[in-house]
């Protein structure tokens, strides 16, 4: 029997696209709603699966899209990603075997609605309210949901302070009936968000429940609204799915296993079980993963029981000791299946692009692969372009000449430093002779210069050859830090050196009649000089 055209009604609404397909029997039909397509499938009398694959005009939110069926119809409610944007029509891929002929000409937009068409729209809107297979769809601008507070107990969080040191923060450990905030695990950091407007500073897992750390208490038994920080969530989704893809490709191309990975703040790291990775191999991996992103391969999530035989075929590094319940499996179509608890994109196209920054030596004969995915690549390009523009302005040349210009500056700087060092040495010898021949020579001789270094002071001390006189030399900014050197009789230097360092709030070391080191407060040179003068005066009085 020839297949009849199915009566198809398409209604383009500001927020949704409604599609009703009238079929002979809907009980055996399966519907798959993805971000970029809609797939109808069923098996014929011979057990062969037939399908229609319809590409959407624009991206949709598959998580907020649903279908409802009766015995002779299937109605789909597809949530637009961008509201109030008209869809001219959809397209059908004719290369697939067709079991359901579709009339694509029956299209209605929301601008020319007639009374009959409006009645259909109201009918679909009423159906949408009655869909029971899923919870009511959330609004796209509200990435949150309502749940109940189970418990709230005082707690303390070790958080990173402004200087990078751990600081204790007092607050509360909140457990909810359910949550959409991901607790850290599987190499992925935790989500951030709010509970009734209260910021969540940390989410951790304890067994099968998530614990949220807040600085304000929440009342057990109360209804609260949980909201996720979507920018952070999307970033983690892109990096984590990017890791799965790179791991699968590295294994397929070169047989390298991933032994661990880390989602860092600025870049992510994959540890590969290989002692060496060449630049050519890195390029091959990068090209392959970006080809698969352009192929828009779907990423799906399934749950398997621990006893399911398929578990043995799924890649993984073992389950936590406190794991219970089903096993979550992330599958990149035709590429990889992996046990994973983290958050992921629903299609590789959402990764946008992956950039491998290079490699570095890891631990125990392994290599670390550094990479960026998605929005991080765009931010990296923006920072790099900003740096390039700044260098172009400073070096007065194009980006292609930056390296050569910097090399010339380095060579010029080295030559200037060499000439400056020679001049300082000559100056040190001249100063030493001037001090030795000065009528004020004897007792305590003091000299301070803003410019100089340890070698400069030691040259002066060597040329002076002070054996009976205390020579106190300092270099550096008078209001800041600097260097000091004390030379003279061994017994006096050994006794006075640590005391001088204490006065200058610095530290140093002594050897053969000299004590030198770093000073934190050069402004206290006068106090150190007075200490030396007092010592010399007492020595003279005793003699």
C-alpha positions as CSV (number, residue, x, y, z in Angstrom):
1,X,0.0,0.0,0.0
2,X,1.3,3.5,-0.9
3,X,2.1,5.7,2.1
4,X,-0.3,8.6,2.4
5,X,0.8,12.1,3.3
6,X,0.3,12.7,6.9
7,X,-1.8,15.7,7.8
8,X,0.6,18.0,9.5
9,X,-0.1,21.3,11.2
10,X,2.8,23.7,12.0
11,X,2.2,26.7,14.1
12,X,5.1,29.2,14.7
13,X,4.5,31.0,18.0
14,X,6.6,33.7,19.6
15,X,8.0,31.2,22.2
16,X,7.1,27.8,20.8
17,X,6.7,25.9,17.5
18,X,3.7,23.5,17.7
19,X,3.7,20.5,15.4
20,X,0.9,18.0,15.1
21,X,1.5,14.8,13.0
22,X,-1.6,12.7,12.3
23,X,-0.5,9.0,11.9
24,X,-2.2,5.6,11.6
25,X,-0.8,4.3,14.9
26,X,1.3,6.3,17.3
27,X,1.9,3.6,19.9
28,X,5.0,2.2,18.2
29,X,6.5,5.6,17.2
30,X,9.4,7.1,19.1
31,X,10.2,10.8,19.1
32,X,13.6,12.3,19.8
33,X,13.8,16.1,20.3
34,X,17.3,17.5,20.1
35,X,18.6,21.1,20.0
36,X,18.9,21.0,16.2
37,X,16.6,18.3,14.9
38,X,13.5,16.2,15.5
39,X,13.6,12.4,14.8
40,X,10.6,10.1,14.3
41,X,11.4,6.4,14.2
42,X,9.6,3.0,14.4
43,X,10.2,-0.5,13.2
44,X,8.4,-2.1,10.3
45,X,7.0,-5.6,10.1
46,X,10.4,-7.0,9.3
47,X,12.0,-5.3,12.4
48,X,13.9,-2.7,10.3
49,X,14.0,0.7,12.0
50,X,12.7,3.5,9.7
51,X,13.0,7.2,10.5
52,X,12.3,10.7,9.5
53,X,14.9,13.3,10.5
54,X,13.7,16.9,10.4
55,X,16.4,19.6,10.8
56,X,15.1,22.7,12.7
57,X,15.4,26.2,11.2
58,X,17.2,27.4,14.3
59,X,18.5,26.0,17.6
60,X,15.9,25.1,20.2
61,X,15.9,24.2,23.9
62,X,15.5,20.5,23.8
63,X,15.4,20.3,27.6
64,X,12.3,22.6,27.6
65,X,10.6,20.8,24.6
66,X,8.0,18.0,24.9
67,X,5.7,15.7,23.0
68,X,2.2,14.3,23.7
69,X,0.5,11.6,21.7
70,X,-2.9,10.1,21.2
71,X,-3.7,6.9,19.3
72,X,-3.7,8.7,15.9
73,X,-1.5,11.8,16.5
74,X,1.8,13.1,17.9
75,X,2.0,16.7,19.0
76,X,5.4,18.3,19.6
77,X,6.0,21.4,21.6
78,X,9.4,22.8,20.7
79,X,10.7,25.7,22.7
80,X,12.6,28.3,20.7
81,X,16.1,29.3,21.9
82,X,15.4,32.9,20.8
83,X,11.9,34.1,21.5
84,X,10.0,36.4,19.1
85,X,12.1,35.3,16.1
86,X,10.0,34.0,13.2
87,X,10.8,30.6,11.6
88,X,10.0,30.7,7.8
89,X,9.8,26.8,7.7
90,X,11.7,23.6,8.5
91,X,13.7,21.3,6.2
92,X,13.5,17.5,5.8
93,X,16.5,15.3,5.0
94,X,15.3,13.1,2.0
95,X,18.2,10.6,2.2
96,X,16.6,8.8,5.2
97,X,14.1,6.0,4.6
98,X,10.7,7.5,5.0
99,X,7.9,5.8,7.0
100,X,6.0,9.0,7.6
101,X,5.3,11.4,4.7
102,X,5.2,14.9,6.0
103,X,3.4,17.9,4.5
104,X,5.8,20.8,5.0
105,X,3.5,23.3,3.2
106,X,1.0,23.6,6.0
107,X,2.7,26.4,7.9
108,X,1.2,29.2,10.0
109,X,3.0,32.2,11.5
110,X,1.7,34.3,14.3
111,X,1.3,37.5,12.2
112,X,-1.7,36.5,9.9
113,X,-3.8,34.4,12.3
114,X,-7.4,33.8,11.3
115,X,-10.0,32.8,13.8
116,X,-9.8,29.1,12.9
117,X,-6.0,29.1,13.2
118,X,-6.2,30.9,16.5
119,X,-8.5,28.2,17.8
120,X,-5.9,25.6,16.9
121,X,-3.2,27.6,18.7
122,X,-5.4,27.8,21.8
123,X,-6.0,24.1,21.5
124,X,-2.2,23.4,21.5
125,X,-1.7,25.7,24.4
126,X,-4.3,23.8,26.4
127,X,-2.6,20.5,25.4
128,X,0.7,21.9,26.6
129,X,-0.7,22.4,30.1
130,X,-1.9,18.9,30.2
131,X,1.3,17.2,29.2
132,X,2.2,14.8,32.0
133,X,5.3,13.0,30.8
134,X,7.5,15.8,32.0
135,X,7.3,18.6,34.6
136,X,6.0,22.0,33.3
137,X,8.7,23.6,31.2
138,X,10.6,26.4,33.0
139,X,11.0,29.8,31.4
140,X,14.2,30.2,29.6
141,X,15.2,33.3,31.5
142,X,14.7,31.5,34.9
143,X,17.3,28.7,35.2
144,X,15.9,27.8,38.6
145,X,13.3,25.6,40.3
146,X,11.5,25.3,43.7
147,X,12.4,22.7,46.3
148,X,12.3,22.2,50.1
149,X,14.9,22.7,52.7
150,X,15.6,19.5,54.5
151,X,18.2,20.7,57.1
152,X,20.4,23.7,57.9
153,X,23.3,23.3,60.4
154,X,26.2,25.7,61.4
155,X,29.4,24.9,59.5
156,X,32.7,26.3,58.6
157,X,34.3,26.6,55.1
158,X,38.0,26.8,54.3
159,X,37.9,29.4,51.5
160,X,40.6,31.0,49.5
161,X,41.3,34.6,50.7
162,X,42.4,37.7,48.7
163,X,46.1,36.7,49.1
164,X,45.6,33.1,48.1
165,X,45.7,31.8,51.6
166,X,43.0,29.6,53.2
167,X,40.7,31.4,55.5
168,X,37.9,30.0,57.7
169,X,34.4,31.3,56.8
170,X,31.5,30.7,59.2
171,X,28.2,29.8,57.7
172,X,25.6,27.0,57.3
173,X,25.5,23.6,55.6
174,X,22.2,23.3,53.8
175,X,20.6,20.1,52.5
176,X,17.7,20.4,50.0
177,X,15.2,17.8,48.9
178,X,16.6,18.2,45.4
179,X,19.0,20.5,43.7
180,X,20.2,21.6,40.3
181,X,23.6,22.8,41.6
182,X,26.3,20.3,40.8
183,X,28.6,19.2,43.7
184,X,32.3,18.9,42.8
185,X,33.4,15.6,41.5
186,X,34.9,13.7,38.5
187,X,37.5,16.4,37.9
188,X,34.9,19.1,37.7
189,X,34.5,22.0,40.2
190,X,31.1,22.7,41.8
191,X,28.4,25.0,40.6
192,X,27.6,28.4,42.1
193,X,24.1,29.9,42.4
194,X,21.6,31.1,45.0
195,X,18.9,29.7,47.3
196,X,16.2,32.3,47.7
197,X,18.7,34.9,46.8
198,X,21.3,33.7,49.3
199,X,24.6,33.0,47.5
200,X,25.9,29.4,47.6
201,X,29.7,29.5,48.1
202,X,30.3,25.8,47.8
203,X,28.5,22.6,46.9
204,X,29.9,19.2,48.0
205,X,28.7,15.6,47.9
206,X,28.2,13.5,51.0
207,X,27.0,10.1,49.8
208,X,23.9,10.5,47.8
209,X,23.1,14.1,48.9
210,X,24.5,17.5,48.1
211,X,25.5,20.0,50.8
212,X,25.3,23.7,50.0
213,X,27.4,26.1,52.0
214,X,25.8,29.5,52.7
215,X,26.5,32.4,55.1
216,X,22.8,32.9,55.9
217,X,20.5,30.3,57.5
218,X,17.5,28.8,55.7
219,X,14.5,27.4,57.5
220,X,14.0,23.6,57.3
221,X,10.7,22.7,55.7
222,X,10.5,26.0,53.8
223,X,10.0,26.2,50.1
224,X,12.9,27.8,48.4
225,X,13.9,28.8,44.8
226,X,17.3,27.5,43.6
227,X,19.1,29.3,40.8
228,X,22.3,28.3,39.0
229,X,25.1,30.6,37.8
230,X,24.6,29.8,34.1
231,X,27.8,31.4,32.9
232,X,29.9,29.2,35.2
233,X,27.8,26.1,34.4
234,X,28.1,26.5,30.6
235,X,31.9,27.0,31.0
236,X,32.2,23.8,33.0
237,X,30.0,21.9,30.5
238,X,32.2,23.0,27.6
239,X,35.4,22.1,29.3
240,X,34.1,18.7,30.5
241,X,32.6,17.6,27.2
242,X,35.8,18.9,25.5
243,X,37.9,16.6,27.8
244,X,35.7,13.6,26.9
245,X,36.2,14.4,23.2
246,X,40.0,14.9,23.4
247,X,40.4,11.8,25.6
248,X,38.5,9.6,23.1
249,X,40.4,11.0,20.1
250,X,43.8,10.6,21.7
251,X,42.9,7.0,22.5
252,X,41.6,6.3,19.0
253,X,44.5,7.9,17.2
254,X,47.5,7.0,19.3
255,X,46.2,4.5,22.0
256,X,46.9,7.0,24.8
257,X,44.8,6.6,27.9
258,X,43.7,9.5,30.1
259,X,44.8,8.8,33.7
260,X,43.4,12.0,35.2
261,X,42.2,15.5,34.3
262,X,41.7,18.9,36.0
263,X,39.3,21.7,35.1
264,X,41.3,24.8,36.0
265,X,40.2,28.4,36.3
266,X,42.1,29.5,33.2
267,X,42.9,26.3,31.4
268,X,42.2,22.6,31.7
269,X,44.8,19.7,31.9
270,X,44.5,16.1,30.7
271,X,47.1,13.7,32.0
272,X,48.0,11.2,29.2
273,X,49.7,7.9,29.9
274,X,52.5,8.6,27.4
275,X,56.2,9.6,28.0
276,X,56.2,11.8,24.9
277,X,53.8,13.7,22.7
278,X,55.1,15.5,19.6
279,X,53.8,18.8,18.1
280,X,52.6,16.9,15.0
281,X,50.5,14.5,17.2
282,X,49.0,17.5,19.1
283,X,48.0,19.1,15.8
284,X,46.4,15.8,14.7
285,X,44.3,15.6,17.9
286,X,43.3,19.3,17.6
287,X,42.2,18.9,13.9
288,X,40.2,15.7,14.7
289,X,38.3,17.1,17.6
290,X,37.3,20.2,15.7
291,X,36.2,18.2,12.8
292,X,33.8,16.3,15.1
293,X,32.6,19.6,16.5
294,X,31.7,20.7,13.0
295,X,29.9,17.4,12.5
296,X,27.5,18.4,15.3
297,X,27.6,15.0,16.9
298,X,24.9,14.6,19.6
299,X,25.9,14.0,23.3
300,X,23.4,11.9,25.2
301,X,23.0,10.8,28.9
302,X,21.8,7.4,30.0
303,X,21.4,5.6,33.3
304,X,22.4,1.9,33.6
305,X,22.0,-0.4,36.5
306,X,25.2,-1.8,37.9
307,X,24.2,-5.3,36.7
308,X,23.6,-4.2,33.1
309,X,26.1,-6.1,30.8
310,X,26.6,-2.9,28.8
311,X,28.4,-1.4,31.8
312,X,31.4,-3.6,30.9
313,X,31.7,-1.9,27.5
314,X,31.7,1.6,29.0
315,X,34.9,3.4,29.6
316,X,35.6,4.5,33.2
317,X,38.2,4.7,35.9
318,X,36.0,3.0,38.6
319,X,33.2,4.2,40.9
320,X,33.5,6.0,44.2
321,X,33.4,3.8,47.3
322,X,30.1,5.4,48.5
323,X,28.4,5.1,45.1
324,X,24.8,3.8,45.1
325,X,22.0,3.7,42.5
326,X,22.3,3.7,38.7
327,X,25.4,4.4,36.7
328,X,25.3,7.6,34.6
329,X,26.8,7.2,31.1
330,X,27.7,10.1,28.7
331,X,27.8,9.1,25.1
332,X,29.2,11.1,22.1
333,X,27.5,9.5,19.2
334,X,29.9,7.1,17.4
335,X,32.9,8.3,19.4
336,X,32.8,7.5,23.1
337,X,30.8,6.2,26.0
338,X,32.0,7.0,29.5
339,X,30.8,6.8,33.1
340,X,30.6,10.3,34.3
341,X,28.7,12.4,36.9
342,X,29.5,15.8,35.4
343,X,27.6,18.3,33.4
344,X,27.8,18.2,29.6
345,X,26.6,19.9,26.4
346,X,23.9,18.1,24.4
347,X,25.7,18.5,21.1
348,X,29.4,18.9,20.2
349,X,28.5,22.0,18.2
350,X,27.9,23.7,21.6
351,X,31.7,23.4,22.2
352,X,32.3,25.9,19.4
353,X,36.0,25.2,19.1
354,X,38.8,23.5,21.0
355,X,42.3,24.9,21.2
356,X,45.2,22.8,22.5
357,X,47.8,25.1,24.1
358,X,50.6,22.6,24.2
359,X,52.1,20.0,26.5
360,X,54.2,19.8,29.6
361,X,55.9,17.0,31.5
362,X,53.7,15.3,34.0
363,X,54.4,12.9,36.8
364,X,55.7,9.3,36.5
365,X,56.6,9.4,32.8
366,X,53.3,11.0,31.7
367,X,52.4,14.1,29.6
368,X,50.0,16.9,30.5
369,X,47.9,18.2,27.6
370,X,46.7,21.8,28.1
371,X,43.5,22.9,26.4
372,X,40.7,25.4,26.2
373,X,37.1,24.9,24.9
374,X,34.2,27.1,23.9
375,X,34.0,30.6,25.3
376,X,37.4,30.2,26.9
377,X,39.0,30.2,23.4
378,X,37.2,33.4,22.6
379,X,38.4,35.1,25.8
380,X,41.9,33.8,25.1
381,X,41.9,35.2,21.6
382,X,40.6,38.6,23.0
383,X,43.4,38.7,25.6
384,X,46.0,37.8,23.0
385,X,44.7,40.3,20.5
386,X,44.8,43.0,23.2
387,X,48.4,42.1,24.1
388,X,49.3,42.2,20.4
389,X,47.9,45.6,19.9
390,X,49.7,46.9,23.0
391,X,53.0,45.5,21.8
392,X,52.5,47.0,18.3
393,X,52.1,50.4,19.8
394,X,55.1,50.0,22.1
395,X,57.5,48.4,19.6
396,X,56.3,50.5,16.6
397,X,56.1,47.5,14.3
398,X,53.6,44.9,13.1
399,X,52.8,41.7,15.0
400,X,54.9,39.7,12.6
401,X,58.0,41.6,13.7
402,X,57.4,41.5,17.5
403,X,59.8,38.7,18.2
404,X,62.7,40.2,16.3
405,X,62.0,43.6,18.0
406,X,62.1,42.1,21.4
407,X,65.3,40.2,20.7
408,X,67.0,43.5,19.7
409,X,65.8,45.1,22.9
410,X,67.1,42.2,24.9
411,X,70.5,42.5,23.2
412,X,70.6,46.3,23.8
413,X,69.7,45.8,27.5
414,X,72.4,43.2,28.0
415,X,75.0,45.6,26.5
416,X,73.8,48.5,28.7
417,X,73.8,46.3,31.8
418,X,77.4,45.2,31.0
419,X,78.6,48.8,30.5
420,X,76.8,49.9,33.6
421,X,78.4,47.1,35.6
422,X,81.9,48.2,34.4
423,X,81.2,51.8,35.3
424,X,80.0,50.8,38.8
425,X,83.1,48.8,39.4
426,X,85.3,51.7,38.4
427,X,83.2,54.0,40.6
428,X,83.6,51.6,43.5
429,X,87.4,51.6,43.2
430,X,87.4,55.4,43.1
431,X,85.1,55.7,46.1
432,X,87.2,53.2,48.1
433,X,90.3,55.3,47.5
434,X,88.5,58.5,48.4
435,X,87.3,57.0,51.7
436,X,90.8,55.6,52.6
437,X,92.4,59.0,51.9
438,X,89.7,61.0,53.7
439,X,90.7,63.0,56.8
440,X,87.6,61.5,58.5
441,X,88.9,57.9,58.1
442,X,88.7,55.9,61.3
443,X,86.1,54.8,63.8
444,X,82.9,54.2,61.8
445,X,82.9,55.1,58.0
446,X,79.4,55.3,56.5
447,X,78.4,55.4,52.8
448,X,75.0,55.2,51.1
449,X,74.1,55.1,47.4
450,X,70.7,54.7,45.7
451,X,72.3,52.7,42.8
452,X,74.4,49.7,43.4
453,X,74.4,46.0,44.3
454,X,76.3,43.5,46.5
455,X,79.2,43.4,44.1
456,X,79.5,47.2,44.2
457,X,79.8,47.1,48.1
458,X,82.2,44.2,48.2
459,X,84.6,46.0,45.7
460,X,84.7,49.0,48.0
461,X,85.3,46.8,51.0
462,X,88.1,44.9,49.2
463,X,89.8,48.1,48.0
464,X,89.5,49.8,51.4
465,X,90.8,46.8,53.3
466,X,89.4,48.0,56.6
467,X,90.9,46.0,59.4
468,X,90.6,48.4,62.4
469,X,87.7,50.6,61.0
470,X,84.0,49.7,60.8
471,X,82.8,50.2,57.3
472,X,79.0,50.4,57.0
473,X,77.8,50.4,53.3
474,X,74.2,50.5,52.1
475,X,72.5,50.7,48.7
476,X,68.8,51.2,47.7
477,X,65.9,53.6,48.1
478,X,66.2,55.5,51.4
479,X,62.4,55.1,52.0
480,X,62.2,51.4,50.9
481,X,64.2,48.2,51.0
482,X,67.9,47.7,50.1
483,X,71.1,45.9,50.8
484,X,73.8,46.5,53.5
485,X,77.3,45.4,54.3
486,X,79.3,45.7,57.5
487,X,83.1,45.1,57.3
488,X,85.9,45.5,59.9
489,X,87.4,43.7,62.8
490,X,86.1,40.1,62.9
491,X,85.0,40.2,66.5
492,X,83.1,43.5,66.1
493,X,81.4,42.4,62.9
494,X,80.3,39.1,64.4
495,X,78.8,40.9,67.3
496,X,77.3,43.9,65.5
497,X,76.1,42.3,62.2
498,X,73.0,40.6,63.5
499,X,72.1,43.6,65.6
500,X,72.4,45.9,62.5
501,X,70.2,43.5,60.5
502,X,67.6,43.6,63.3
503,X,67.5,47.4,63.4
504,X,67.1,47.5,59.6
505,X,64.4,44.8,59.9
506,X,66.3,42.5,57.5
507,X,68.5,39.4,57.6
508,X,72.0,38.5,56.6
509,X,75.0,36.3,57.1
510,X,78.6,36.8,58.1
511,X,82.0,35.5,57.0
512,X,85.6,36.6,57.6
513,X,85.0,40.1,59.0
514,X,82.0,40.8,56.9
515,X,78.3,40.7,57.5
516,X,75.9,41.5,54.6
517,X,72.3,41.0,53.7
518,X,68.9,42.5,52.8
519,X,67.2,45.4,54.7
520,X,63.5,46.0,54.7
521,X,63.6,49.6,56.1
522,X,66.6,51.5,54.8
523,X,65.1,54.6,56.5
524,X,66.5,53.3,59.8
525,X,70.2,53.6,58.7
526,X,70.8,56.4,61.2
527,X,69.8,54.1,64.1
528,X,72.2,51.4,62.8
529,X,75.0,54.0,62.5
530,X,74.3,55.2,66.1
531,X,74.6,51.5,67.3
532,X,78.0,51.3,65.6
533,X,79.2,54.6,67.0
534,X,78.1,53.6,70.5
535,X,80.1,50.3,70.2
536,X,83.3,52.2,69.0
537,X,82.9,54.7,71.8
538,X,82.7,52.0,74.5
539,X,85.6,50.2,73.0
540,X,87.7,53.3,73.1
541,X,86.7,54.0,76.7
542,X,87.7,50.5,77.8
543,X,91.1,50.9,76.2
